Amino acid sequence: MNWDQIEGNWKQFKGKALNQWGKLTDDELDQIDGRRTELAGKIQEKYGKTREEAEKEIDLWMEKN
């Protein structure tokens, strides 16, 4: 699966993202609207991770879904 598929079907993946990153709110995920850069930024902000760590988490999440 690639990010374009996730972005195009964000409403379906939003719940899975919420399960993965519980500190993110439903409203924040609505604002992210499938944009990977925005998701990485929110993960950095909420979890105190580096950009690289956030990107790696997103890659692993994509593989699982």
C-alpha positions in Angstrom: 0.0 0.0 0.0 1.2 3.5 -0.8 0.4 6.8 0.8 -1.8 7.9 -2.1 -4.2 5.1 -1.3 -4.3 6.1 2.4 -4.8 9.7 1.5 -7.6 8.9 -0.9 -9.3 6.7 1.7 -8.5 8.8 4.8 -11.9 8.4 6.3 -11.4 4.6 6.5 -7.8 5.0 7.8 -8.6 7.7 10.3 -9.9 5.3 12.9 -6.8 3.1 12.5 -4.6 6.2 12.9 -6.5 7.1 16.1 -5.9 3.6 17.4 -2.2 3.8 16.6 -1.7 7.4 18.0 -4.3 7.8 20.7 -3.0 11.2 21.8 -4.2 12.6 18.5 -7.8 13.9 18.6 -10.5 13.2 16.0 -10.5 16.9 15.1 -6.7 16.9 14.5 -7.1 13.8 12.3 -9.8 15.6 10.4 -7.5 18.6 9.9 -4.6 16.3 8.8 -7.0 15.0 6.1 -4.6 12.3 4.9 -1.5 14.5 4.5 1.5 12.6 5.6 3.6 15.6 6.4 0.8 17.0 8.7 0.5 13.6 10.4 4.2 13.4 11.0 4.2 16.9 12.5 1.4 16.1 14.9 3.1 12.9 16.0 6.2 14.9 16.6 4.3 17.5 18.6 2.2 15.1 20.7 4.8 12.4 21.4 8.0 14.5 21.4 9.6 12.5 18.6 12.0 13.6 15.9 10.8 13.9 12.3 12.7 10.7 11.5 11.1 8.8 14.3 7.6 10.0 13.2 8.3 9.0 9.6 9.5 5.6 10.7 6.3 5.0 12.7 4.2 6.0 9.8 6.0 3.6 7.5 5.5 0.8 10.0 1.8 1.7 10.4 1.4 1.7 6.6 2.9 -1.8 6.4 0.5 -3.1 9.0 -2.5 -1.6 7.2 
